[in-house]
Amino acid sequence: MCTKIGPVTDQRSISHRWPIEDPLDSLVNDGAHRGTLLLRALHDLSRVDQAVYQAVASVPTPTLDMPLRRPSNSANHSMVWVALAGGLASVGGQRGRRAAVAGLASVVASTALVNVALKSLHPRSRPDRIAAGVISTRHTRMQDSSSFPSGHSASGFAFATAVGYQIPALSFPLRILAAAVAYSRVHSRVHYPGDAIVGTLAGGAVGLCVAKQLDRRNAATS
């Protein structure tokens, strides 16, 4: 007999879709590894990630659903960041052009890091929006790549960090926009919260490194 699962599903019915769960469960429950703090910590973090996923999916937010689809879709293929870089280069003078170059270089570097390196290290299935009861008005296109980490989150924070390093006045508004993109990926259920968090951290680190490297190069040639 089958039991219908509503918007808030039993945690055990979700865990089998998480690649990190099965190996961690077996290791944590193995007496030889019971004291391994790192594995137990990862196991707990995974369960927190699941709980946040279910909480966001189960809370009705009709006034936010459609607006949050826009930043998510606009960040596909980094379109919003390319457009902003074009605006900076056009009206920002030499400083704006440097910020645009730093921002786009950071997007390229973060995309390579996430899509080529990190996603292949730990392949993770995308969320099952149907089983989680996510209404269709939240849906955006579900990519086929690994869910971990979020490339949209990484690109957004890479761009915001690099441009903000060059033009500090733009740092806060760009980070707010990048945060909206990152959250929209969770809200539309194409990523788990942990995917967006790791993508955000990776993108910010890449953006800072690229901005500093370009600064040193510009100082050396000036």
N, CA and C atoms as a LAMMPS dump frame, in Angstrom:
ITEM: TIMESTEP
0
ITEM: NUMBER OF ATOMS
666
ITEM: BOX BOUNDS ff ff ff
-5.0000000000000000e+02 5.0000000000000000e+02
-5.0000000000000000e+02 5.0000000000000000e+02
-5.0000000000000000e+02 5.0000000000000000e+02
ITEM: ATOMS id mol type element x y z
1 1 1 N 0.844 -1.205 0
2 1 2 C 0 0 0
3 1 3 C 0.868 1.239 0
4 2 1 N 0.547 2.181 -0.85
5 2 2 C 1.34 3.399 -0.969
6 2 3 C 0.715 4.49 -0.128
7 3 1 N 1.558 5.284 0.494
8 3 2 C 1.11 6.411 1.309
9 3 3 C 1.439 7.697 0.599
10 4 1 N 0.471 8.554 0.421
11 4 2 C 0.682 9.827 -0.255
12 4 3 C 1.49 10.753 0.628
13 5 1 N 2.471 11.373 0.052
14 5 2 C 3.36 12.267 0.797
15 5 3 C 2.968 13.701 0.491
16 6 1 N 2.709 14.487 1.5
17 6 2 C 2.311 15.875 1.335
18 6 3 C 3.517 16.77 1.199
19 7 1 N 3.314 18.09 1.304
20 7 2 C 4.401 19.067 1.153
21 7 3 C 5.532 18.858 2.133
22 8 1 N 5.197 18.413 3.363
23 8 2 C 6.252 18.165 4.341
24 8 3 C 6.399 16.666 4.454
25 9 1 N 7.454 16.113 3.903
26 9 2 C 7.641 14.68 3.838
27 9 3 C 8.522 14.197 4.966
28 10 1 N 8.387 12.904 5.248
29 10 2 C 9.229 12.292 6.261
30 10 3 C 10.682 12.391 5.842
31 11 1 N 11.547 12.741 6.792
32 11 2 C 12.963 12.953 6.461
33 11 3 C 13.589 11.704 5.864
34 12 1 N 13.154 10.516 6.316
35 12 2 C 13.769 9.293 5.801
36 12 3 C 13.417 9.066 4.342
37 13 1 N 12.257 9.571 3.896
38 13 2 C 11.875 9.411 2.49
39 13 3 C 12.648 10.335 1.591
40 14 1 N 13.225 11.401 2.152
41 14 2 C 14.015 12.338 1.359
42 14 3 C 15.462 11.888 1.285
43 15 1 N 15.968 11.28 2.364
44 15 2 C 17.407 11.088 2.483
45 15 3 C 17.99 10.211 1.387
46 16 1 N 17.187 9.306 0.803
47 16 2 C 17.766 8.421 -0.202
48 16 3 C 18.118 9.16 -1.471
49 17 1 N 17.605 10.387 -1.634
50 17 2 C 17.929 11.145 -2.834
51 17 3 C 19.175 12.001 -2.643
52 18 1 N 19.776 11.913 -1.487
53 18 2 C 20.955 12.725 -1.19
54 18 3 C 22.195 11.85 -1.285
55 19 1 N 23.049 12.064 -2.272
56 19 2 C 24.226 11.214 -2.425
57 19 3 C 25.112 11.198 -1.191
58 20 1 N 25.098 12.283 -0.384
59 20 2 C 25.972 12.323 0.773
60 20 3 C 25.454 11.453 1.91
61 21 1 N 24.148 11.104 1.867
62 21 2 C 23.54 10.449 3.005
63 21 3 C 23.946 8.981 3.171
64 22 1 N 23.821 8.195 2.105
65 22 2 C 24.045 6.769 2.25
66 22 3 C 25.441 6.427 2.749
67 23 1 N 26.519 6.941 2.125
68 23 2 C 27.843 6.615 2.631
69 23 3 C 28.084 7.14 4.03
70 24 1 N 27.56 8.301 4.358
71 24 2 C 27.749 8.831 5.704
72 24 3 C 26.994 7.997 6.724
73 25 1 N 25.783 7.611 6.401
74 25 2 C 25.022 6.789 7.327
75 25 3 C 25.751 5.483 7.643
76 26 1 N 26.293 4.863 6.604
77 26 2 C 26.959 3.582 6.827
78 26 3 C 28.229 3.745 7.645
79 27 1 N 28.951 4.839 7.41
80 27 2 C 30.179 5.06 8.155
81 27 3 C 29.913 5.478 9.601
82 28 1 N 28.93 6.371 9.754
83 28 2 C 28.639 6.844 11.109
84 28 3 C 28.102 5.714 11.974
85 29 1 N 27.302 4.84 11.387
86 29 2 C 26.72 3.742 12.149
87 29 3 C 27.663 2.564 12.316
88 30 1 N 28.772 2.583 11.621
89 30 2 C 29.775 1.533 11.756
90 30 3 C 30.532 1.759 13.053
91 31 1 N 30.609 0.743 13.884
92 31 2 C 31.268 0.899 15.175
93 31 3 C 32.702 1.36 15.061
94 32 1 N 33.398 0.96 13.983
95 32 2 C 34.809 1.334 13.824
96 32 3 C 34.97 2.809 13.552
97 33 1 N 33.91 3.475 13.084
98 33 2 C 34.014 4.883 12.739
99 33 3 C 33.091 5.752 13.593
100 34 1 N 32.516 5.174 14.639
101 34 2 C 31.516 5.89 15.413
102 34 3 C 32.073 7.167 16.026
103 35 1 N 33.357 7.188 16.311
104 35 2 C 33.936 8.359 16.95
105 35 3 C 34.497 9.374 15.978
106 36 1 N 34.304 9.176 14.691
107 36 2 C 34.845 10.101 13.715
108 36 3 C 34.008 11.376 13.693
109 37 1 N 34.523 12.428 14.297
110 37 2 C 33.755 13.656 14.47
111 37 3 C 33.419 14.316 13.141
112 38 1 N 34.361 14.279 12.187
113 38 2 C 34.116 14.928 10.913
114 38 3 C 32.924 14.298 10.196
115 39 1 N 32.882 12.974 10.155
116 39 2 C 31.781 12.3 9.474
117 39 3 C 30.456 12.578 10.173
118 40 1 N 30.484 12.573 11.5
119 40 2 C 29.255 12.841 12.247
120 40 3 C 28.797 14.277 12.031
121 41 1 N 29.752 15.2 11.946
122 41 2 C 29.4 16.606 11.692
123 41 3 C 28.788 16.765 10.304
124 42 1 N 29.368 16.112 9.295
125 42 2 C 28.821 16.177 7.94
126 42 3 C 27.424 15.566 7.889
127 43 1 N 27.265 14.485 8.61
128 43 2 C 25.965 13.833 8.674
129 43 3 C 24.914 14.791 9.252
130 44 1 N 25.266 15.481 10.339
131 44 2 C 24.34 16.43 10.967
132 44 3 C 24.049 17.615 10.051
133 45 1 N 25.083 18.125 9.385
134 45 2 C 24.88 19.239 8.459
135 45 3 C 23.956 18.852 7.316
136 46 1 N 24.08 17.628 6.86
137 46 2 C 23.215 17.16 5.796
138 46 3 C 21.759 17.153 6.243
139 47 1 N 21.523 16.754 7.468
140 47 2 C 20.149 16.731 7.983
141 47 3 C 19.613 18.148 8.178
142 48 1 N 20.469 19.078 8.594
143 48 2 C 20.046 20.471 8.696
144 48 3 C 19.668 21.003 7.315
145 49 1 N 20.483 20.676 6.321
146 49 2 C 20.214 21.097 4.945
147 49 3 C 18.852 20.581 4.481
148 50 1 N 18.56 19.326 4.791
149 50 2 C 17.272 18.746 4.425
150 50 3 C 16.121 19.466 5.121
151 51 1 N 16.309 19.782 6.401
152 51 2 C 15.248 20.436 7.167
153 51 3 C 14.944 21.828 6.611
154 52 1 N 16.001 22.585 6.247
155 52 2 C 15.796 23.912 5.672
156 52 3 C 15.122 23.795 4.313
157 53 1 N 15.56 22.813 3.522
158 53 2 C 14.933 22.561 2.22
159 53 3 C 13.427 22.345 2.371
160 54 1 N 13.046 21.487 3.312
161 54 2 C 11.635 21.194 3.527
162 54 3 C 10.874 22.411 4.046
163 55 1 N 11.519 23.21 4.909
164 55 2 C 10.856 24.392 5.464
165 55 3 C 10.533 25.403 4.369
166 56 1 N 11.512 25.674 3.504
167 56 2 C 11.285 26.636 2.414
168 56 3 C 10.235 26.11 1.449
169 57 1 N 10.282 24.821 1.164
170 57 2 C 9.342 24.238 0.208
171 57 3 C 7.915 24.23 0.733
172 58 1 N 7.743 24.12 2.04
173 58 2 C 6.405 23.936 2.595
174 58 3 C 5.704 25.23 2.973
175 59 1 N 6.447 26.354 3.014
176 59 2 C 5.842 27.621 3.414
177 59 3 C 5.253 28.324 2.19
178 60 1 N 3.96 28.611 2.182
179 60 2 C 3.35 29.323 1.039
180 60 3 C 3.823 30.776 0.982
181 61 1 N 4.324 31.196 -0.161
182 61 2 C 4.783 32.583 -0.349
183 61 3 C 4.317 33.089 -1.709
184 62 1 N 3.013 33.239 -1.916
185 62 2 C 2.504 33.589 -3.249
186 62 3 C 2.988 34.939 -3.768
187 63 1 N 3.234 35.909 -2.868
188 63 2 C 3.685 37.229 -3.327
189 63 3 C 5.156 37.228 -3.727
190 64 1 N 5.906 36.218 -3.308
191 64 2 C 7.336 36.158 -3.622
192 64 3 C 7.655 35.224 -4.785
193 65 1 N 6.767 34.3 -5.06
194 65 2 C 7.095 33.243 -6.013
195 65 3 C 7.448 33.775 -7.395
196 66 1 N 6.592 34.598 -7.963
197 66 2 C 6.857 35.126 -9.296
198 66 3 C 8.036 36.106 -9.313
199 67 1 N 8.114 37.076 -8.374
200 67 2 C 9.258 37.995 -8.388
201 67 3 C 10.601 37.297 -8.249
202 68 1 N 10.664 36.217 -7.469
203 68 2 C 11.935 35.534 -7.268
204 68 3 C 12.341 34.673 -8.462
205 69 1 N 11.415 34.43 -9.371
206 69 2 C 11.801 33.722 -10.585
207 69 3 C 12.621 34.618 -11.503
208 70 1 N 12.399 35.934 -11.417
209 70 2 C 13.087 36.853 -12.33
210 70 3 C 14.592 36.885 -12.101
211 71 1 N 15.087 37.091 -10.858
212 71 2 C 16.55 37.088 -10.691
213 71 3 C 17.176 35.742 -11.023
214 72 1 N 16.448 34.671 -10.756
215 72 2 C 16.978 33.345 -11.08
216 72 3 C 17.146 33.181 -12.582
217 73 1 N 16.109 33.557 -13.342
218 73 2 C 16.177 33.414 -14.8
219 73 3 C 17.156 34.401 -15.427
220 74 1 N 17.23 35.623 -14.876
221 74 2 C 18.128 36.625 -15.457
222 74 3 C 19.594 36.258 -15.28
223 75 1 N 19.877 35.407 -14.292
224 75 2 C 21.262 34.996 -14.057
225 75 3 C 21.666 33.775 -14.876
226 76 1 N 20.736 33.206 -15.656
227 76 2 C 21.105 32.097 -16.537
228 76 3 C 22.166 32.559 -17.525
229 77 1 N 23.212 31.769 -17.661
230 77 2 C 24.336 32.096 -18.537
231 77 3 C 24.966 33.45 -18.16
232 78 1 N 24.808 33.838 -16.877
233 78 2 C 25.412 35.084 -16.358
234 78 3 C 24.948 36.322 -17.106
235 79 1 N 23.745 36.282 -17.675
236 79 2 C 23.272 37.396 -18.496
237 79 3 C 23.227 38.704 -17.72
238 80 1 N 22.734 38.663 -16.486
239 80 2 C 22.607 39.903 -15.718
240 80 3 C 23.971 40.509 -15.427
241 81 1 N 24.976 39.666 -15.186
242 81 2 C 26.313 40.175 -14.861
243 81 3 C 26.999 40.729 -16.106
244 82 1 N 26.778 40.099 -17.24
245 82 2 C 27.324 40.622 -18.497
246 82 3 C 26.696 41.978 -18.807
247 83 1 N 25.387 42.095 -18.589
248 83 2 C 24.709 43.366 -18.854
249 83 3 C 25.215 44.474 -17.93
250 84 1 N 25.39 44.162 -16.661
251 84 2 C 25.897 45.156 -15.718
252 84 3 C 27.329 45.555 -16.052
253 85 1 N 28.138 44.591 -16.462
254 85 2 C 29.509 44.904 -16.864
255 85 3 C 29.519 45.82 -18.075
256 86 1 N 28.631 45.584 -19.025
257 86 2 C 28.54 46.456 -20.183
258 86 3 C 28.162 47.874 -19.804
259 87 1 N 27.246 48.011 -18.844
260 87 2 C 26.873 49.333 -18.371
261 87 3 C 28.016 50.047 -17.683
262 88 1 N 28.75 49.326 -16.858
263 88 2 C 29.905 49.919 -16.174
264 88 3 C 30.956 50.377 -17.175
265 89 1 N 31.231 49.554 -18.167
266 89 2 C 32.238 49.903 -19.162
267 89 3 C 31.813 51.095 -19.997
268 90 1 N 30.511 51.249 -20.198
269 90 2 C 30.017 52.326 -21.058
270 90 3 C 29.995 53.681 -20.365
271 91 1 N 29.598 53.692 -19.094
272 91 2 C 29.385 54.989 -18.421
273 91 3 C 30.31 55.22 -17.232
274 92 1 N 31.124 54.26 -16.891
275 92 2 C 31.93 54.383 -15.675
276 92 3 C 33.338 54.882 -15.875
277 93 1 N 33.69 55.231 -17.09
278 93 2 C 35.047 55.707 -17.336
279 93 3 C 36.072 54.599 -17.161
280 94 1 N 37.315 55.003 -16.911
281 94 2 C 38.39 54.018 -16.77
282 94 3 C 38.162 53.107 -15.566
283 95 1 N 37.676 53.676 -14.469
284 95 2 C 37.411 52.881 -13.277
285 95 3 C 36.304 51.87 -13.548
286 96 1 N 35.288 52.307 -14.268
287 96 2 C 34.201 51.399 -14.596
288 96 3 C 34.651 50.277 -15.511
289 97 1 N 35.531 50.596 -16.462
290 97 2 C 36.035 49.554 -17.364
291 97 3 C 36.872 48.53 -16.597
292 98 1 N 37.682 49.015 -15.656
293 98 2 C 38.467 48.077 -14.851
294 98 3 C 37.558 47.185 -14.001
295 99 1 N 36.519 47.786 -13.438
296 99 2 C 35.584 47.004 -12.631
297 99 3 C 34.852 45.983 -13.497
298 100 1 N 34.486 46.374 -14.714
299 100 2 C 33.799 45.453 -15.622
300 100 3 C 34.692 44.274 -15.985
301 101 1 N 35.958 44.565 -16.274
302 101 2 C 36.899 43.485 -16.6
303 101 3 C 37.083 42.553 -15.409
304 102 1 N 37.242 43.138 -14.219
305 102 2 C 37.41 42.316 -13.017
306 102 3 C 36.176 41.46 -12.769
307 103 1 N 34.987 42.055 -12.945
308 103 2 C 33.759 41.314 -12.711
309 103 3 C 33.584 40.149 -13.668
310 104 1 N 33.802 40.406 -14.963
311 104 2 C 33.632 39.336 -15.95
312 104 3 C 34.705 38.26 -15.805
313 105 1 N 35.937 38.675 -15.505
314 105 2 C 37.004 37.687 -15.289
315 105 3 C 36.675 36.797 -14.091
316 106 1 N 36.082 37.385 -13.062
317 106 2 C 35.702 36.608 -11.889
318 106 3 C 34.578 35.626 -12.198
319 107 1 N 33.634 36.068 -13.024
320 107 2 C 32.55 35.167 -13.415
321 107 3 C 33.101 33.962 -14.185
322 108 1 N 33.998 34.23 -15.111
323 108 2 C 34.603 33.138 -15.892
324 108 3 C 35.375 32.19 -14.974
325 109 1 N 36.162 32.759 -14.059
326 109 2 C 36.975 31.927 -13.158
327 109 3 C 36.096 31.112 -12.212
328 110 1 N 35.055 31.731 -11.677
329 110 2 C 34.18 31.001 -10.75
330 110 3 C 33.394 29.912 -11.476
331 111 1 N 32.988 30.185 -12.701
332 111 2 C 32.27 29.181 -13.482
333 111 3 C 33.161 27.97 -13.748
334 112 1 N 34.424 28.237 -14.071
335 112 2 C 35.358 27.133 -14.303
336 112 3 C 35.585 26.335 -13.021
337 113 1 N 35.755 27.039 -11.91
338 113 2 C 35.995 26.351 -10.636
339 113 3 C 34.814 25.475 -10.255
340 114 1 N 33.615 26.033 -10.359
341 114 2 C 32.426 25.305 -9.914
342 114 3 C 32.06 24.188 -10.88
343 115 1 N 31.938 24.521 -12.169
344 115 2 C 31.427 23.548 -13.132
345 115 3 C 32.435 22.485 -13.529
346 116 1 N 33.708 22.858 -13.548
347 116 2 C 34.729 21.89 -13.973
348 116 3 C 35.295 21.115 -12.791
349 117 1 N 35.557 21.815 -11.688
350 117 2 C 36.234 21.174 -10.564
351 117 3 C 35.271 20.685 -9.478
352 118 1 N 34.534 21.599 -8.858
353 118 2 C 33.771 21.243 -7.663
354 118 3 C 32.597 20.314 -7.949
355 119 1 N 31.886 20.539 -9.04
356 119 2 C 30.734 19.681 -9.329
357 119 3 C 31.151 18.236 -9.595
358 120 1 N 32.352 18.048 -10.125
359 120 2 C 32.808 16.688 -10.398
360 120 3 C 33.33 15.985 -9.144
361 121 1 N 33.674 16.761 -8.118
362 121 2 C 34.193 16.155 -6.884
363 121 3 C 33.097 15.44 -6.114
364 122 1 N 31.92 16.039 -6.076
365 122 2 C 30.824 15.449 -5.308
366 122 3 C 29.517 15.59 -6.066
367 123 1 N 29.258 14.724 -7.045
368 123 2 C 27.998 14.793 -7.789
369 123 3 C 26.804 14.625 -6.847
370 124 1 N 25.83 15.489 -7.03
371 124 2 C 24.657 15.461 -6.163
372 124 3 C 23.399 15.643 -7.003
373 125 1 N 22.417 14.803 -6.768
374 125 2 C 21.178 14.883 -7.528
375 125 3 C 20.444 16.185 -7.232
376 126 1 N 19.755 16.705 -8.234
377 126 2 C 18.936 17.9 -8.047
378 126 3 C 17.742 17.58 -7.145
379 127 1 N 17.174 18.598 -6.497
380 127 2 C 16.015 18.354 -5.627
381 127 3 C 14.833 17.782 -6.394
382 128 1 N 14.064 16.962 -5.706
383 128 2 C 12.835 16.416 -6.27
384 128 3 C 11.693 17.358 -5.882
385 129 1 N 11.382 18.304 -6.779
386 129 2 C 10.387 19.328 -6.446
387 129 3 C 8.979 18.747 -6.322
388 130 1 N 8.692 17.7 -7.067
389 130 2 C 7.357 17.115 -7.025
390 130 3 C 7.123 16.448 -5.673
391 131 1 N 8.078 15.638 -5.222
392 131 2 C 7.927 14.953 -3.939
393 131 3 C 7.875 15.937 -2.782
394 132 1 N 8.56 17.079 -2.935
395 132 2 C 8.577 18.074 -1.869
396 132 3 C 7.329 18.95 -1.87
397 133 1 N 6.486 18.799 -2.888
398 133 2 C 5.253 19.563 -2.942
399 133 3 C 5.434 21.007 -3.339
400 134 1 N 6.464 21.31 -4.14
401 134 2 C 6.718 22.687 -4.56
402 134 3 C 5.733 23.055 -5.671
403 135 1 N 4.997 24.148 -5.488
404 135 2 C 4.003 24.54 -6.472
405 135 3 C 4.688 25.028 -7.749
406 136 1 N 3.97 24.903 -8.86
407 136 2 C 4.583 25.153 -10.167
408 136 3 C 4.956 26.61 -10.386
409 137 1 N 4.314 27.553 -9.685
410 137 2 C 4.65 28.97 -9.882
411 137 3 C 6.054 29.306 -9.408
412 138 1 N 6.662 28.435 -8.639
413 138 2 C 8.046 28.65 -8.199
414 138 3 C 9.056 28.091 -9.193
415 139 1 N 8.634 27.231 -10.069
416 139 2 C 9.566 26.461 -10.89
417 139 3 C 10.34 27.337 -11.874
418 140 1 N 11.641 27.07 -11.986
419 140 2 C 12.47 27.559 -13.073
420 140 3 C 13.117 26.338 -13.724
421 141 1 N 13.818 26.566 -14.812
422 141 2 C 14.4 25.432 -15.54
423 141 3 C 15.397 24.687 -14.665
424 142 1 N 15.242 23.377 -14.623
425 142 2 C 16.116 22.521 -13.83
426 142 3 C 17.267 22.033 -14.716
427 143 1 N 18.501 22.416 -14.363
428 143 2 C 19.657 21.979 -15.134
429 143 3 C 19.955 20.499 -14.886
430 144 1 N 20.738 19.927 -15.775
431 144 2 C 21.094 18.515 -15.658
432 144 3 C 22.383 18.294 -14.877
433 145 1 N 23.11 19.368 -14.587
434 145 2 C 24.396 19.223 -13.905
435 145 3 C 24.199 18.909 -12.428
436 146 1 N 25.298 18.608 -11.756
437 146 2 C 25.256 18.325 -10.323
438 146 3 C 24.706 19.519 -9.556
439 147 1 N 23.95 19.241 -8.527
440 147 2 C 23.352 20.309 -7.727
441 147 3 C 24.39 21.047 -6.877
442 148 1 N 25.475 20.361 -6.525
443 148 2 C 26.474 20.917 -5.612
444 148 3 C 27.748 21.302 -6.347
445 149 1 N 28.211 22.569 -6.163
446 149 2 C 27.517 23.702 -5.542
447 149 3 C 26.734 24.49 -6.593
448 150 1 N 26.118 25.602 -6.178
449 150 2 C 25.314 26.407 -7.094
450 150 3 C 26.196 27.329 -7.931
451 151 1 N 26.169 27.135 -9.246
452 151 2 C 26.951 27.989 -10.135
453 151 3 C 26.411 29.402 -10.202
454 152 1 N 25.077 29.562 -10.129
455 152 2 C 24.482 30.896 -10.14
456 152 3 C 24.941 31.706 -8.925
457 153 1 N 24.953 31.064 -7.765
458 153 2 C 25.39 31.743 -6.544
459 153 3 C 26.859 32.136 -6.64
460 154 1 N 27.676 31.232 -7.171
461 154 2 C 29.104 31.508 -7.293
462 154 3 C 29.361 32.671 -8.244
463 155 1 N 28.722 32.669 -9.4
464 155 2 C 28.925 33.741 -10.376
465 155 3 C 28.491 35.087 -9.82
466 156 1 N 27.346 35.102 -9.134
467 156 2 C 26.839 36.352 -8.588
468 156 3 C 27.768 36.969 -7.567
469 157 1 N 28.249 36.177 -6.634
470 157 2 C 29.122 36.725 -5.595
471 157 3 C 30.532 36.973 -6.108
472 158 1 N 30.956 36.247 -7.12
473 158 2 C 32.242 36.551 -7.739
474 158 3 C 32.195 37.929 -8.384
475 159 1 N 31.131 38.195 -9.14
476 159 2 C 30.983 39.491 -9.806
477 159 3 C 30.855 40.616 -8.781
478 160 1 N 29.989 40.43 -7.792
479 160 2 C 29.761 41.47 -6.791
480 160 3 C 31.029 41.782 -6.006
481 161 1 N 31.789 40.764 -5.657
482 161 2 C 33.014 40.969 -4.881
483 161 3 C 34.076 41.682 -5.703
484 162 1 N 34.254 41.261 -6.942
485 162 2 C 35.293 41.865 -7.785
486 162 3 C 34.967 43.312 -8.122
487 163 1 N 33.724 43.581 -8.506
488 163 2 C 33.333 44.951 -8.843
489 163 3 C 33.347 45.827 -7.592
490 164 1 N 32.867 45.286 -6.481
491 164 2 C 32.876 46.04 -5.234
492 164 3 C 34.271 46.375 -4.751
493 165 1 N 35.235 45.531 -5.078
494 165 2 C 36.624 45.811 -4.712
495 165 3 C 37.135 47.031 -5.475
496 166 1 N 36.709 47.151 -6.731
497 166 2 C 37.125 48.289 -7.553
498 166 3 C 36.304 49.542 -7.252
499 167 1 N 35.011 49.367 -7.024
500 167 2 C 34.106 50.495 -6.755
501 167 3 C 33.332 50.169 -5.478
502 168 1 N 33.841 50.521 -4.309
503 168 2 C 33.221 50.14 -3.033
504 168 3 C 31.764 50.57 -2.899
505 169 1 N 31.376 51.668 -3.521
506 169 2 C 29.997 52.134 -3.406
507 169 3 C 29.007 51.142 -4.017
508 170 1 N 29.473 50.298 -4.933
509 170 2 C 28.599 49.319 -5.571
510 170 3 C 28.59 47.972 -4.848
511 171 1 N 29.44 47.832 -3.851
512 171 2 C 29.578 46.539 -3.192
513 171 3 C 28.27 46.072 -2.554
514 172 1 N 27.642 46.929 -1.777
515 172 2 C 26.425 46.516 -1.06
516 172 3 C 25.274 46.204 -2.014
517 173 1 N 24.915 47.1 -2.937
518 173 2 C 23.788 46.758 -3.827
519 173 3 C 24.044 45.522 -4.683
520 174 1 N 25.28 45.323 -5.127
521 174 2 C 25.576 44.139 -5.934
522 174 3 C 25.505 42.864 -5.104
523 175 1 N 25.928 42.947 -3.859
524 175 2 C 25.824 41.767 -2.987
525 175 3 C 24.363 41.436 -2.676
526 176 1 N 23.538 42.476 -2.53
527 176 2 C 22.111 42.226 -2.32
528 176 3 C 21.516 41.516 -3.53
529 177 1 N 21.882 41.974 -4.732
530 177 2 C 21.398 41.331 -5.946
531 177 3 C 21.898 39.895 -6.041
532 178 1 N 23.181 39.683 -5.723
533 178 2 C 23.742 38.328 -5.758
534 178 3 C 23.06 37.426 -4.73
535 179 1 N 22.755 37.979 -3.555
536 179 2 C 22.058 37.2 -2.532
537 179 3 C 20.649 36.835 -2.99
538 180 1 N 19.98 37.771 -3.69
539 180 2 C 18.646 37.479 -4.214
540 180 3 C 18.694 36.347 -5.229
541 181 1 N 19.724 36.356 -6.076
542 181 2 C 19.884 35.275 -7.055
543 181 3 C 20.13 33.954 -6.332
544 182 1 N 21.019 33.963 -5.337
545 182 2 C 21.336 32.735 -4.605
546 182 3 C 20.1 32.174 -3.907
547 183 1 N 19.35 33.046 -3.232
548 183 2 C 18.152 32.552 -2.547
549 183 3 C 17.104 32.082 -3.547
550 184 1 N 16.999 32.763 -4.673
551 184 2 C 15.996 32.369 -5.657
552 184 3 C 16.233 30.946 -6.154
553 185 1 N 17.472 30.512 -6.167
554 185 2 C 17.774 29.146 -6.598
555 185 3 C 17.261 28.118 -5.592
556 186 1 N 17.261 28.504 -4.323
557 186 2 C 16.7 27.63 -3.286
558 186 3 C 15.178 27.718 -3.294
559 187 1 N 14.662 28.93 -3.429
560 187 2 C 13.214 29.14 -3.405
561 187 3 C 12.528 28.408 -4.55
562 188 1 N 13.154 28.395 -5.712
563 188 2 C 12.577 27.691 -6.865
564 188 3 C 12.904 26.207 -6.836
565 189 1 N 13.686 25.791 -5.845
566 189 2 C 13.986 24.39 -5.571
567 189 3 C 14.844 23.723 -6.624
568 190 1 N 15.691 24.479 -7.299
569 190 2 C 16.653 23.849 -8.208
570 190 3 C 17.966 23.565 -7.487
571 191 1 N 18.081 24.054 -6.243
572 191 2 C 19.261 23.789 -5.419
573 191 3 C 18.854 23.623 -3.966
574 192 1 N 19.66 22.87 -3.238
575 192 2 C 19.529 22.79 -1.786
576 192 3 C 20.218 24.009 -1.164
577 193 1 N 19.849 24.382 0.062
578 193 2 C 20.494 25.533 0.706
579 193 3 C 22.014 25.414 0.786
580 194 1 N 22.513 24.224 1.093
581 194 2 C 23.959 24.042 1.181
582 194 3 C 24.67 24.302 -0.131
583 195 1 N 24.006 23.998 -1.248
584 195 2 C 24.594 24.268 -2.559
585 195 3 C 24.813 25.76 -2.752
586 196 1 N 23.798 26.554 -2.364
587 196 2 C 23.892 28.007 -2.532
588 196 3 C 24.939 28.606 -1.599
589 197 1 N 25.023 28.092 -0.378
590 197 2 C 25.995 28.625 0.583
591 197 3 C 27.422 28.372 0.104
592 198 1 N 27.7 27.148 -0.318
593 198 2 C 29.058 26.829 -0.783
594 198 3 C 29.368 27.599 -2.064
595 199 1 N 28.399 27.727 -2.96
596 199 2 C 28.613 28.513 -4.168
597 199 3 C 28.916 29.962 -3.853
598 200 1 N 28.205 30.522 -2.879
599 200 2 C 28.436 31.9 -2.458
600 200 3 C 29.856 32.098 -1.93
601 201 1 N 30.286 31.192 -1.072
602 201 2 C 31.631 31.296 -0.498
603 201 3 C 32.709 31.134 -1.562
604 202 1 N 32.519 30.175 -2.456
605 202 2 C 33.498 29.952 -3.523
606 202 3 C 33.572 31.154 -4.452
607 203 1 N 32.41 31.69 -4.836
608 203 2 C 32.397 32.847 -5.725
609 203 3 C 33.022 34.071 -5.099
610 204 1 N 32.733 34.321 -3.826
611 204 2 C 33.334 35.462 -3.145
612 204 3 C 34.842 35.367 -3.08
613 205 1 N 35.345 34.162 -2.797
614 205 2 C 36.799 33.963 -2.731
615 205 3 C 37.448 34.181 -4.091
616 206 1 N 36.813 33.657 -5.134
617 206 2 C 37.353 33.826 -6.481
618 206 3 C 37.338 35.299 -6.879
619 207 1 N 36.235 35.991 -6.606
620 207 2 C 36.141 37.407 -6.952
621 207 3 C 37.211 38.244 -6.281
622 208 1 N 37.48 37.967 -5.023
623 208 2 C 38.508 38.719 -4.301
624 208 3 C 39.892 38.436 -4.872
625 209 1 N 40.184 37.174 -5.148
626 209 2 C 41.497 36.821 -5.708
627 209 3 C 41.713 37.467 -7.076
628 210 1 N 40.704 37.401 -7.93
629 210 2 C 40.827 37.97 -9.276
630 210 3 C 40.997 39.482 -9.196
631 211 1 N 40.215 40.142 -8.353
632 211 2 C 40.295 41.597 -8.231
633 211 3 C 41.672 42.037 -7.747
634 212 1 N 42.209 41.337 -6.764
635 212 2 C 43.537 41.688 -6.242
636 212 3 C 44.623 41.437 -7.283
637 213 1 N 44.499 40.35 -8.009
638 213 2 C 45.49 40.026 -9.026
639 213 3 C 45.488 41.078 -10.134
640 214 1 N 44.3 41.489 -10.584
641 214 2 C 44.215 42.533 -11.612
642 214 3 C 44.714 43.87 -11.089
643 215 1 N 44.479 44.14 -9.82
644 215 2 C 44.985 45.382 -9.204
645 215 3 C 46.505 45.412 -9.228
646 216 1 N 47.119 44.297 -8.866
647 216 2 C 48.591 44.225 -8.876
648 216 3 C 49.134 44.379 -10.295
649 217 1 N 48.451 43.758 -11.258
650 217 2 C 48.901 43.858 -12.648
651 217 3 C 48.774 45.297 -13.161
652 218 1 N 47.674 45.963 -12.815
653 218 2 C 47.478 47.337 -13.253
654 218 3 C 48.507 48.266 -12.601
655 219 1 N 48.835 47.996 -11.336
656 219 2 C 49.821 48.83 -10.642
657 219 3 C 51.198 48.637 -11.244
658 220 1 N 51.505 47.423 -11.684
659 220 2 C 52.808 47.146 -12.242
660 220 3 C 53.007 47.773 -13.62
661 221 1 N 51.904 47.917 -14.366
662 221 2 C 52.004 48.469 -15.713
663 221 3 C 51.777 49.968 -15.784
664 222 1 N 51.353 50.567 -14.669
665 222 2 C 51.063 52.006 -14.7
666 222 3 C 52.309 52.828 -14.34
